[in-house]
Amino acid sequence: MKISISCPEISCLAKQEILISDFVDEYIYKLNCECGHENKILLKNSKHDVLFTISLNAIHDGYFREAIASLSASLERYYEFIIHLFMSTQKTDDECVLFDNANNIQTDNNYYWQLMSSQSERQLGAFIALWAFKFGEKPKLLNPNNNYGVKLRNEVVHKGKIPTRDECIKFGDAVLDIIRYCENKISNDYNRTRVDLIFEKVRKTEKDSILTMSSALADALKSEMSFWDCIERQHQIRKIMLNQSSVLKEYV
């Protein structure tokens, strides 16, 4: 899994100097270009977006088990993002904010999040409760009964099942449907809060420049793209990366 980053120095921008890096968990990329410029670049994309992208690359490369695991993690981190979004509009003091390291937002007072940060079932319960409180309806979740929902996820993650490409595609469609439904539901009421969270992330992070990664998930949320369309879109992004750098001749 690679990301392409442009050196922000004017001299390198004119030469279209492209830096290639593996993804890192800290969201800060420290890279030196061929001209010797030292760059500290912040990736603005959320953790669930990055994990979704990793799953697309895994399917393209034939790593179906890893794709299911990344999709499952992407959905869990999306639930975490929604919890944070809702709580940020209701905070009464510093301790009421549920901040997540996954989205690179740091606070000293995160007691409430610590109670559930390592327990996905608690996070899911918090998401369900907050969603019901906000919208008066049960949230859209993975189906626990069919072969392409919770059952498939548990068999892959906990029992070592090796899924087929078709199972990955159908599981990906289920995850994408959930994220799309939630995004459509919150888009009108929480856009300002989302912008504020991004600003907070940028403000509290030492960086030289800010990068937003091209995202098949972001494209899908603006249209009716299927999960298969997302895979094709990510393949196009990889081809663009190949054309930008001689480092990735074996990547696409």
C-alpha positions in Angstrom: 0.0 0.0 0.0 1.6 3.2 -1.2 0.8 6.9 -1.2 2.2 9.5 -3.6 3.1 12.9 -2.2 4.3 16.0 -4.0 7.2 17.9 -2.5 5.6 21.3 -1.6 8.7 23.3 -2.4 8.2 25.6 -5.4 11.3 24.4 -7.2 10.1 20.8 -6.9 6.5 21.6 -7.8 7.7 23.0 -11.1 9.5 19.7 -11.8 6.6 17.7 -10.5 8.8 16.0 -7.9 6.8 13.1 -6.5 7.6 11.3 -3.3 6.4 7.7 -2.6 5.8 6.4 0.9 4.2 3.4 2.7 1.2 4.4 4.7 1.9 5.1 8.4 -0.4 5.0 11.4 0.6 8.4 12.7 -0.6 10.4 9.7 2.6 12.5 9.6 4.9 11.7 6.7 8.5 12.7 7.0 10.1 12.5 3.6 13.2 13.9 1.8 13.0 14.7 -1.9 15.9 14.3 -4.3 16.7 18.0 -3.9 17.3 17.5 -0.2 14.1 19.2 1.0 12.9 17.8 4.3 9.1 17.5 4.4 6.7 16.9 7.2 3.3 16.4 5.6 -0.1 15.7 7.4 -2.6 13.4 5.7 -6.1 14.8 6.2 -8.0 11.6 5.3 -9.8 9.9 8.1 -8.7 6.4 9.3 -11.8 4.7 7.9 -11.1 6.2 4.5 -7.4 4.9 4.6 -8.5 1.4 5.7 -11.2 1.3 3.0 -8.5 2.2 0.4 -6.2 -0.5 1.8 -9.0 -3.1 1.3 -9.5 -2.0 -2.3 -5.8 -2.6 -3.0 -5.9 -5.9 -1.2 -8.7 -7.2 -3.4 -6.9 -6.0 -6.5 -3.8 -7.9 -5.4 -5.7 -11.0 -4.5 -5.4 -10.7 -0.7 -9.1 -11.4 0.1 -8.7 -12.3 3.7 -6.8 -9.0 4.4 -9.5 -7.2 2.4 -12.2 -8.4 4.7 -10.2 -7.5 7.8 -9.5 -4.0 6.5 -13.1 -3.4 5.6 -14.2 -4.6 9.0 -11.7 -2.2 10.7 -12.8 0.6 8.3 -16.4 0.2 9.5 -15.4 0.1 13.1 -13.4 3.3 12.7 -16.3 4.9 10.9 -18.5 4.1 13.9 -15.8 5.7 16.1 -15.8 8.8 13.8 -19.6 9.1 14.1 -19.5 8.8 17.9 -16.9 11.6 18.0 -18.9 13.7 15.6 -22.1 13.4 17.8 -20.3 14.0 21.1 -18.5 17.1 19.8 -21.8 18.8 19.4 -22.9 17.9 22.9 -19.8 18.5 25.0 -20.3 20.2 28.4 -16.7 20.1 29.6 -13.3 18.8 28.3 -13.9 15.3 29.6 -17.1 14.8 27.6 -15.2 14.7 24.3 -14.6 11.3 22.9 -11.4 11.6 21.0 -9.7 8.9 18.9 -6.1 8.5 18.1 -7.3 6.9 14.8 -8.3 10.4 13.6 -5.1 12.0 15.0 -6.9 14.3 17.4 -5.2 14.4 20.7 -6.6 15.5 24.1 -5.5 15.1 27.6 -9.0 14.4 28.9 -10.4 11.4 27.1 -11.7 9.3 30.0 -14.9 8.3 28.4 -13.3 7.1 25.3 -10.8 5.1 27.3 -13.7 3.1 28.7 -14.4 1.7 25.2 -11.3 2.3 23.1 -10.2 -1.3 23.2 -13.6 -2.9 23.1 -15.4 -2.9 19.7 -18.7 -4.1 21.2 -18.8 -1.2 23.6 -18.1 1.2 20.7 -20.9 -0.4 18.6 -23.3 0.0 21.5 -22.3 3.6 21.9 -22.9 4.1 18.2 -26.3 2.4 18.2 -27.4 4.4 21.3 -26.3 7.8 20.0 -27.8 7.1 16.5 -31.1 6.2 18.1 -31.1 9.3 20.3 -30.2 11.6 17.3 -32.5 10.2 14.7 -35.2 8.1 16.5 -34.4 5.0 14.5 -32.1 2.0 14.6 -28.9 2.5 12.6 -28.0 0.6 9.5 -25.7 -2.3 10.5 -24.1 -5.4 9.0 -26.7 -8.2 8.7 -26.0 -10.8 11.5 -27.8 -13.5 9.6 -26.8 -13.5 5.9 -23.5 -14.9 4.5 -22.0 -11.5 3.7 -22.3 -9.7 7.0 -21.3 -10.4 10.6 -21.0 -14.1 10.0 -18.5 -13.7 7.2 -16.5 -11.2 9.1 -16.3 -13.4 12.2 -15.3 -16.5 10.2 -12.5 -14.5 8.5 -11.2 -12.6 11.4 -11.6 -15.2 14.2 -11.6 -18.6 12.4 -9.1 -18.1 9.6 -11.6 -18.5 6.8 -10.1 -17.6 3.4 -12.9 -15.8 1.5 -13.5 -15.7 -2.2 -13.3 -12.6 -4.4 -17.1 -12.7 -4.7 -17.5 -12.8 -0.9 -15.2 -9.8 -0.6 -17.2 -7.8 -3.2 -20.5 -8.5 -1.4 -19.1 -7.7 2.0 -17.6 -4.5 0.6 -21.0 -3.5 -0.8 -22.5 -4.1 2.6 -19.9 -1.8 4.3 -20.2 0.8 1.6 -24.0 0.8 1.9 -23.8 1.5 5.7 -21.3 4.3 5.3 -23.3 5.9 2.4 -26.5 5.7 4.4 -25.0 7.3 7.4 -23.2 10.0 5.4 -26.5 10.9 3.7 -28.2 11.1 7.0 -25.7 13.4 8.7 -24.5 15.5 5.8 -26.9 18.5 6.4 -26.5 18.7 10.1 -22.9 17.9 10.7 -20.9 19.4 7.9 -19.8 22.4 10.1 -18.7 20.0 12.9 -16.8 17.9 10.4 -14.9 21.0 9.2 -14.2 22.0 12.8 -12.7 18.6 13.6 -10.5 18.7 10.5 -9.3 22.2 11.6 -8.6 20.9 15.1 -6.6 18.1 13.7 -4.6 20.5 11.5 -4.1 23.1 14.3 -2.8 20.6 16.9 -0.3 18.9 14.5 3.1 20.1 13.7 3.4 20.0 9.9 4.9 21.8 6.9 1.9 21.1 4.5 -1.4 19.2 4.3 -2.3 16.5 1.9 -5.7 15.0 1.0 -5.4 11.6 -0.7 -7.5 10.8 -3.7 -10.2 8.5 -2.4 -12.4 6.0 -4.1 -14.6 6.1 -1.0 -15.1 9.8 -1.2 -16.0 9.5 -4.9 -18.5 6.7 -4.1 -20.2 8.8 -1.5 -20.9 11.5 -4.1 -22.4 9.0 -6.5 -24.0 5.6 -6.8 -20.8 3.8 -7.3 -20.8 0.1 -6.2 -17.9 -1.5 -4.3 -16.7 -3.0 -7.6 -16.6 0.5 -9.1 -14.5 1.6 -6.1 -12.0 -1.2 -6.9 -11.8 0.0 -10.5 -11.4 3.6 -9.4 -8.6 2.7 -7.1 -6.9 0.9 -9.9 -7.0 4.1 -11.9 -5.4 6.0 -9.0 -2.7 3.4 -8.9 -2.0 3.8 -12.6 -1.6 7.6 -12.1 0.9 6.9 -9.3 2.8 4.6 -11.6 3.0 7.3 -14.3 4.3 9.8 -11.6 7.1 7.7 -10.3 9.7 5.3 -11.5 9.8 3.7 -8.0 6.5 1.9 -8.5 7.2 -0.2 -11.7 6.0 -3.4 -9.9 3.1 -1.8 -8.1 0.2 -1.7 -10.5 
